[in-house]
Amino acid sequence: MALERAAAALRRGEFILVYDGDGREEETDLTIASEFVKPASIRTLRKEAGGLICTTLSGEVRERIGLPFMSEVLRRSGTAYPVLDAISKEDMKYDRHSAFSISVNHRDTFTGVTDVDRAKTISRFASIAKEATKRENGWAAHVFADEFRSPGHVPLLNAVDPLLVERRGHTELTTALMLMAGLAPTATICEMMADDGRALSKQDAKAYARARNLVFLEGQDIVRAWHSWSV
């Protein structure tokens, strides 16, 4: 079964491909468990995928750290800077709500954008995410504030709870995969781009996966598996 093969690959620190769905973004994200991200992983994402490298987090981790959605930050800042309120209107053609939160760098990085720096930021964030729900309230927020700064070069994406109900984007799909695989509840994802300036087609993404023996998953299959697993 594809879901079982995907979970096994993720536990080995390998990449898989996740397509959200026809009629939505219709994009495929190259995906890896954040806890296994290394500099070579970032290189693969930027060279083989080419979109924006982002890191997801579950709703439970978001609450433990206290991370907002970026649209909320902009709206609340609109009193002082009206233009921020104006641009925070979420009028996307494929969804009602953006998953974007803040962007961060680990404080031990230099510029934050190199493969080494981004891997440091992501892997350490994954460690905190993994421990967040096991520690007392306040631990994750304290450690996060102590170790990270913002703005940075790793955009964080907040999964909308309950998972895969209101929103079924790559953020929710890949976070659900991490939870089902028993991994830290954070995925690192990057949209796959084509040489014609558009998103890589579903057919070409499948061909890429076949050529490299990688698992390709459809969003609808992840949704079905999640609803069964989470009952």
VOBA-1610 file (N, C-alpha, C; in pm, whole numbers, padded with zeros to 5 digits, always signed):
BEGIN
Met+00085-00121+00000Met+00000+00000+00000Met+00088+00125+00000Ala+00048+00225-00079Ala+00130+00345-00096Ala+00151+00420+00036Leu+00046+00427+00120Leu+00060+00498+00248Leu+00162+00431+00338Glu+00161+00299+00340Glu+00256+00227+00423Glu+00398+00245+00372Arg+00414+00243+00240Arg+00547+00264+00183Arg+00595+00406+00210Ala+00503+00502+00204Ala+00539+00642+00232Ala+00583+00659+00377Ala+00509+00598+00471Ala+00545+00609+00612Ala+00682+00547+00638Ala+00709+00434+00576Ala+00839+00368+00593Ala+00950+00454+00536Ala+00927+00514+00419Ala+01027+00601+00357Ala+01054+00723+00444Leu+00949+00783+00499Leu+00966+00900+00585Leu+01046+00864+00711Arg+01021+00748+00766Arg+01095+00705+00886Arg+01243+00681+00855Arg+01273+00652+00730Arg+01413+00634+00688Arg+01479+00766+00651Gly+01404+00874+00659Gly+01459+01004+00624Gly+01462+01030+00476Glu+01376+00961+00401Glu+01373+00975+00255Glu+01264+01074+00212Phe+01273+01117+00089Phe+01172+01205+00031Phe+01054+01124-00021Ile+00937+01187-00018Ile+00820+01139-00090Ile+00758+01258-00162Leu+00663+01232-00251Leu+00595+01338-00324Leu+00448+01339-00284Val+00394+01458-00261Val+00254+01472-00220Val+00184+01572-00312Tyr+00080+01523-00380Tyr-00003+01606-00468Tyr-00130+01641-00392Asp-00166+01771-00387Asp-00279+01809-00303Asp-00413+01763-00359Gly-00441+01792-00486Gly-00568+01746-00543Gly-00611+01825-00663Asp-00683+01759-00751Asp-00738+01827-00868Asp-00837+01933-00823Gly-00830+02050-00886Gly-00922+02158-00854Gly-00877+02245-00738Arg-00763+02210-00676Arg-00708+02295-00571Arg-00584+02363-00628Glu-00469+02357-00560Glu-00347+02414-00617Glu-00300+02334-00737Glu-00328+02202-00731Glu-00281+02108-00834Glu-00129+02114-00844Glu-00065+02109-00726Glu+00080+02111-00717Glu+00129+01989-00638Thr+00253+01952-00666Thr+00317+01842-00596Thr+00432+01898-00513Asp+00436+01860-00386Asp+00543+01905-00297Asp+00640+01791-00270Leu+00769+01818-00286Leu+00872+01725-00242Leu+00877+01737-00090Thr+00867+01626-00021Thr+00840+01625+00124Thr+00938+01535+00198Ile+00983+01583+00315Ile+01070+01505+00402Ile+01032+01535+00547Ala+01051+01438+00635Ala+01027+01461+00777Ala+01130+01562+00828Ser+01084+01665+00894Ser+01174+01773+00938Ser+01286+01723+01029Glu+01256+01619+01107Glu+01359+01572+01201Glu+01479+01510+01130Phe+01466+01478+01001Phe+01577+01419+00927Phe+01643+01516+00830Val+01604+01642+00834Val+01660+01740+00739Val+01807+01765+00768Lys+01887+01757+00662Lys+02030+01786+00667Lys+02062+01883+00554Pro+02183+01940+00551Pro+02217+02032+00442Pro+02192+01972+00303Ala+02221+01844+00286Ala+02196+01780+00156Ala+02047+01778+00121Ser+01961+01772+00223Ser+01816+01774+00200Ser+01773+01908+00144Ile+01828+02016+00201Ile+01794+02150+00153Ile+01843+02167+00010Arg+01959+02117-00020Arg+02012+02126-00157Arg+01918+02054-00254Thr+01872+01936-00217Thr+01779+01862-00302Thr+01650+01939-00324Leu+01596+01996-00217Leu+01470+02071-00228Leu+01483+02191-00320Arg+01591+02266-00307Arg+01602+02387-00389Arg+01640+02356-00533Lys+01714+02246-00557Lys+01756+02215-00692Lys+01657+02124-00767Glu+01596+02031-00695Glu+01505+01937-00759Glu+01360+01983-00757Ala+01323+02062-00656Ala+01185+02112-00647Ala+01178+02257-00696Gly+01248+02347-00626Gly+01262+02484-00675Gly+01161+02584-00625Gly+01060+02539-00549Gly+00964+02633-00495Gly+01014+02691-00363Leu+00921+02722-00274Leu+00956+02780-00144Leu+00971+02668-00040Ile+01087+02662+00023Ile+01111+02559+00125Ile+01050+02605+00257Cys+00951+02529+00305Cys+00877+02566+00426Cys+00872+02449+00522Thr+00843+02480+00647Thr+00834+02378+00751Thr+00699+02389+00820Thr+00629+02277+00830Thr+00496+02275+00888Thr+00500+02246+01038Leu+00390+02271+01106Leu+00376+02229+01245Leu+00229+02202+01274Ser+00207+02108+01361Ser+00070+02071+01398Ser+00006+02179+01483Gly-00126+02172+01493Gly-00198+02269+01575Gly-00159+02261+01721Glu-00131+02140+01770Glu-00093+02126+01910Glu+00040+02193+01939Val+00136+02178+01848Val+00266+02243+01866Val+00249+02395+01853Arg+00168+02438+01759Arg+00142+02581+01743Arg+00090+02642+01873Glu-00003+02575+01937Glu-00058+02626+02062Glu+00045+02626+02174Arg+00127+02523+02180Arg+00229+02514+02285Arg+00332+02627+02273Ile+00367+02660+02148Ile+00465+02767+02127Ile+00397+02904+02130Gly+00273+02908+02081Gly+00201+03035+02074Gly+00225+03108+01943Leu+00234+03034+01833Leu+00262+03095+01703Leu+00134+03138+01632Pro+00129+03259+01580Pro+00011+03308+01511Pro+00014+03271+01363Phe-00098+03289+01297Phe-00101+03292+01151Phe-00056+03431+01109Met+00019+03439+01000Met+00070+03569+00957Met-00043+03666+00924Ser-00153+03617+00871Ser-00266+03705+00841Ser-00317+03773+00967Glu-00312+03703+01082Glu-00355+03764+01208Glu-00258+03875+01249Val-00130+03849+01233Val-00028+03949+01269Val-00049+04075+01187Leu-00072+04058+01058Leu-00090+04174+00970Leu-00215+04253+01006Arg-00324+04182+01033Arg-00449+04252+01067Arg-00435+04329+01197Arg-00371+04269+01297Arg-00355+04337+01426Arg-00258+04454+01416Ser-00164+04446+01323Ser-00070+04556+01303Ser-00129+04666+01217Gly-00246+04640+01162Gly-00309+04736+01073Gly-00346+04868+01138Thr-00361+04867+01271Thr-00392+04992+01340Thr-00277+05091+01325Ala-00156+05042+01337Ala-00039+05129+01323Ala+00002+05146+01176Tyr-00019+05042+01097Tyr+00020+05044+00956Tyr-00098+04997+00872Pro-00186+05088+00833Pro-00309+05050+00762Pro-00287+04964+00638Val-00175+04982+00571Val-00151+04903+00451Val-00145+04754+00484Leu-00098+04718+00604Leu-00090+04578+00642Leu-00228+04516+00657Asp-00322+04595+00709Asp-00459+04546+00717Asp-00517+04525+00578Ala-00485+04616+00487Ala-00537+04608+00351Ala-00486+04485+00277Ile-00358+04452+00295Ile-00302+04340+00218Ile-00328+04205+00284Ser-00385+04206+00405Ser-00406+04079+00475Ser-00534+04009+00433Lys-00611+04069+00343Lys-00734+04005+00295Lys-00698+03876+00223Glu-00758+03766+00268Glu-00726+03636+00210Glu-00826+03603+00099Asp-00788+03638-00023Asp-00876+03618-00138Asp-00813+03523-00239Met-00750+03417-00188Met-00690+03316-00275Met-00797+03242-00354Lys-00760+03197-00470Lys-00856+03129-00558Lys-00873+02982-00523Tyr-00784+02926-00440Tyr-00788+02783-00415Tyr-00819+02747-00269Asp-00824+02847-00180Asp-00847+02817-00039Asp-00896+02941+00033Arg-00953+02922+00152Arg-01004+03034+00230Arg-00902+03089+00328His-00798+03011+00358His-00709+03047+00468His-00567+03009+00435Ser-00474+03104+00450Ser-00333+03075+00430Ser-00276+03010+00556Ala-00184+02915+00535Ala-00120+02847+00648Ala+00002+02922+00701Phe+00046+03027+00632Phe+00172+03092+00668Phe+00168+03152+00809Ser+00275+03123+00883Ser+00300+03187+01011Ser+00421+03278+00992Ile+00505+03291+01093Ile+00624+03374+01083Ile+00736+03296+01014Ser+00844+03364+00979Ser+00964+03298+00928Ser+01075+03313+01032Val+01160+03211+01041Val+01259+03210+01149Val+01397+03168+01100Asn+01497+03206+01178Asn+01634+03153+01171Asn+01671+03106+01311His+01748+03000+01320His+01805+02965+01449His+01912+03069+01483Arg+01924+03101+01610Arg+02018+03206+01650Arg+02165+03166+01628Asp+02191+03039+01611Asp+02328+02995+01585Asp+02366+02999+01438Thr+02275+03044+01351Thr+02307+03054+01209Thr+02368+03191+01180Phe+02420+03204+01058Phe+02479+03332+01016Phe+02375+03412+00937Thr+02373+03398+00804Thr+02267+03466+00729Thr+02135+03393+00741Gly+02142+03262+00759Gly+02021+03182+00772Gly+01976+03115+00643Val+02029+03154+00529Val+01978+03105+00400Val+02057+02989+00343Thr+02179+02967+00388Thr+02258+02858+00332Thr+02195+02723+00365Asp+02238+02620+00291Asp+02187+02486+00318Asp+02217+02445+00463Val+02337+02476+00508Val+02376+02443+00645Val+02289+02517+00746Asp+02268+02646+00721Asp+02189+02727+00815Asp+02043+02683+00819Arg+01984+02662+00702Arg+01843+02622+00702Arg+01824+02483+00763Ala+01918+02394+00737Ala+01909+02262+00799Ala+01917+02272+00950Lys+02003+02358+01001Lys+02014+02379+01145Lys+01882+02430+01202Thr+01824+02530+01137Thr+01698+02587+01183Thr+01588+02482+01186Ile+01575+02407+01078Ile+01465+02311+01066Ile+01482+02193+01160Ser+01602+02137+01166Ser+01622+02018+01251Ser+01604+02052+01398Arg+01650+02171+01439Arg+01631+02209+01579Arg+01484+02238+01608Phe+01414+02299+01513Phe+01271+02322+01531Phe+01198+02189+01547Ala+01236+02090+01467Ala+01173+01958+01475Ala+01195+01896+01613Ser+01313+01915+01669Ser+01341+01861+01802Ser+01249+01923+01907Ile+01226+02053+01895Ile+01135+02120+01989Ile+00992+02072+01968Ala+00951+02058+01842Ala+00816+02012+01811Ala+00793+01872+01868Lys+00895+01788+01861Lys+00882+01651+01910Lys+00866+01647+02061Glu+00931+01739+02130Glu+00928+01742+02276Glu+00813+01825+02332Ala+00756+01912+02249Ala+00661+02012+02298Ala+00545+01954+02376Thr+00487+01846+02323Thr+00367+01792+02387Thr+00399+01703+02506Lys+00528+01673+02526Lys+00567+01588+02639Lys+00607+01671+02760Arg+00629+01801+02740Arg+00679+01887+02847Arg+00565+01968+02908Glu+00597+02032+03018Glu+00498+02117+03085Glu+00467+02240+02998Asn+00349+02296+03020Asn+00310+02417+02948Asn+00412+02527+02972Gly+00448+02596+02865Gly+00544+02705+02874Gly+00683+02666+02830Trp+00715+02535+02834Trp+00850+02491+02796Trp+00880+02523+02651Ala+00790+02485+02560Ala+00816+02504+02417Ala+00828+02651+02380Ala+00742+02735+02438Ala+00747+02878+02409Ala+00879+02939+02455His+00924+02897+02573His+01049+02951+02628His+01168+02909+02542Val+01176+02782+02507Val+01289+02733+02429Val+01288+02793+02289Phe+01169+02802+02229Phe+01158+02860+02095Phe+01207+03005+02095Ala+01160+03083+02189Ala+01201+03224+02196Ala+01349+03239+02224Asp+01404+03147+02299Asp+01546+03153+02334Asp+01635+03117+02215Glu+01589+03026+02129Glu+01675+02973+02024Glu+01653+03032+01885Phe+01538+03096+01862Phe+01507+03143+01727Phe+01486+03293+01722Arg+01506+03349+01602Arg+01474+03490+01579Arg+01391+03500+01452Ser+01320+03611+01441Ser+01235+03636+01325Ser+01242+03784+01289Pro+01241+03818+01160Pro+01222+03731+01044Pro+01345+03645+01015Gly+01323+03541+00936Gly+01431+03451+00899Gly+01408+03391+00763His+01476+03282+00736His+01472+03222+00603His+01397+03089+00597Val+01333+03050+00706Val+01250+02930+00706Val+01106+02970+00740Pro+01017+02977+00641Pro+00877+03006+00669Pro+00811+02888+00741Leu+00742+02918+00848Leu+00667+02816+00921Leu+00522+02817+00875Leu+00464+02699+00865Leu+00327+02683+00818Leu+00244+02616+00927Asn+00137+02683+00969Asn+00049+02630+01073Asn-00058+02540+01014Ala-00061+02415+01054Ala-00169+02326+01011Ala-00298+02368+01082Val-00407+02369+01007Val-00537+02408+01063Val-00602+02287+01128Asp-00643+02304+01253Asp-00713+02198+01326Asp-00863+02216+01316Pro-00941+02106+01321Pro-00893+01969+01317Pro-00833+01935+01181Leu-00731+01854+01182Leu-00657+01825+01060Leu-00746+01767+00950Leu-00728+01821+00830Leu-00792+01770+00708Leu-00944+01773+00713Val-00998+01873+00783Val-01143+01894+00784Val-01175+02023+00707Glu-01139+02137+00765Glu-01165+02264+00698Glu-01067+02289+00584Arg-00942+02254+00606Arg-00837+02282+00506Arg-00762+02154+00474Arg-00739+02131+00343Arg-00670+02010+00298Arg-00554+02045+00207Gly-00470+02138+00256Gly-00353+02179+00180Gly-00233+02091+00212His-00122+02121+00146His+00000+02044+00171His+00043+02051+00317Thr+00017+02163+00382Thr+00054+02176+00523Thr-00015+02068+00606Glu-00146+02055+00588Glu-00222+01958+00665Glu-00192+01814+00620Leu-00183+01794+00489Leu-00160+01660+00437Leu-00027+01603+00487Thr+00078+01684+00478Thr+00210+01632+00517Thr+00225+01622+00669Thr+00162+01712+00742Thr+00166+01702+00889Thr+00093+01576+00934Ala-00020+01546+00871Ala-00093+01423+00903Ala-00008+01300+00874Leu+00067+01304+00766Leu+00155+01192+00733Leu+00260+01170+00842Met+00318+01279+00894Met+00418+01267+01000Met+00358+01204+01125Leu+00239+01245+01160Leu+00173+01190+01278Leu+00142+01042+01259Met+00091+01005+01142Met+00059+00865+01117Met+00185+00778+01114Ala+00298+00839+01076Ala+00424+00765+01071Ala+00493+00760+01207Gly+00437+00829+01307Gly+00497+00830+01440Gly+00619+00919+01451Leu+00625+01022+01368Leu+00740+01112+01366Leu+00704+01246+01431Ala+00804+01331+01450Ala+00778+01467+01499Ala+00675+01532+01408Pro+00577+01603+01464Pro+00464+01656+01385Pro+00501+01778+01301Thr+00602+01761+01217Thr+00646+01869+01130Thr+00711+01812+01006Ala+00667+01862+00891Ala+00724+01822+00762Ala+00794+01942+00699Thr+00893+01914+00618Thr+00955+02020+00537Thr+00921+01992+00392Ile+00866+02092+00326Ile+00806+02073+00194Ile+00850+02183+00099Cys+00844+02151-00030Cys+00880+02249-00133Cys+00806+02214-00261Glu+00740+02313-00320Glu+00666+02290-00444Glu+00761+02256-00558Met+00720+02161-00640Met+00800+02122-00755Met+00763+02209-00875Met+00865+02274-00930Met+00846+02367-01040Met+00895+02305-01172Ala+00834+02347-01282Ala+00874+02301-01415Ala+00961+02407-01483Asp+01029+02368-01588Asp+01117+02460-01660Asp+01041+02563-01743Asp+00908+02546-01758Asp+00830+02643-01836Asp+00776+02756-01749Gly+00820+02761-01623Gly+00777+02869-01534Gly+00651+02839-01457Arg+00597+02719-01474Arg+00475+02681-01403Arg+00506+02567-01305Ala+00403+02531-01230Ala+00418+02416-01140Ala+00434+02290-01223Leu+00513+02197-01173Leu+00531+02070-01241Leu+00397+01998-01249Ser+00363+01947-01365Ser+00235+01880-01382Ser+00230+01751-01300Lys+00110+01707-01273Lys+00092+01583-01198Lys+00157+01465-01270Gln+00142+01461-01402Gln+00200+01352-01479Gln+00353+01354-01471Asp+00411+01473-01482Asp+00557+01483-01475Asp+00608+01454-01334Ala+00529+01491-01234Ala+00569+01460-01096Ala+00568+01308-01073Lys+00469+01241-01128Lys+00464+01095-01117Lys+00583+01032-01188Ala+00618+01087-01303Ala+00733+01034-01378Ala+00862+01055-01300Tyr+00875+01171-01235Tyr+00991+01200-01150Tyr+01000+01096-01038Ala+00886+01067-00976Ala+00884+00971-00866Ala+00923+00831-00916Arg+00868+00790-01030Arg+00901+00657-01083Arg+01049+00644-01115Ala+01106+00749-01174Ala+01247+00744-01215Ala+01340+00733-01095Arg+01295+00780-00978Arg+01379+00780-00858Arg+01331+00684-00751Asn+01231+00604-00786Asn+01175+00507-00692Asn+01126+00574-00565Leu+01057+00687-00581Leu+00999+00759-00468Leu+00849+00738-00465Val+00790+00743-00348Val+00646+00726-00333Val+00575+00855-00374Phe+00470+00843-00455Phe+00385+00955-00495Phe+00248+00933-00431Leu+00201+01031-00354Leu+00072+01019-00286Leu-00025+01126-00333Glu-00151+01086-00348Glu-00260+01179-00377Glu-00319+01227-00245Gly-00356+01355-00241Gly-00414+01411-00120Gly-00536+01336-00072Gln-00622+01293-00165Gln-00745+01225-00126Gln-00717+01094-00053Asp-00608+01027-00090Asp-00573+00902-00023Asp-00523+00928+00119Ile-00451+01039+00136Ile-00404+01076+00269Ile-00523+01112+00359Val-00619+01185+00304Val-00739+01223+00380Val-00813+01100+00428Arg-00833+01003+00339Arg-00903+00880+00378Arg-00828+00805+00487Ala-00696+00794+00470Ala-00616+00722+00570Ala-00620+00795+00704Trp-00614+00927+00702Trp-00615+01004+00826Trp-00746+00989+00901His-00857+00995+00829His-00987+00982+00895His-01003+00845+00958Ser-00946+00743+00896Ser-00951+00609+00953Ser-00856+00598+01072Trp-00736+00651+01059Trp-00634+00641+01164Trp-00670+00721+01288Ser-00731+00837+01269Ser-00754+00929+01381Ser-00882+00902+01458Val-00963+00809+01412Val-01088+00775+01483Val-01054+00711+01618
//
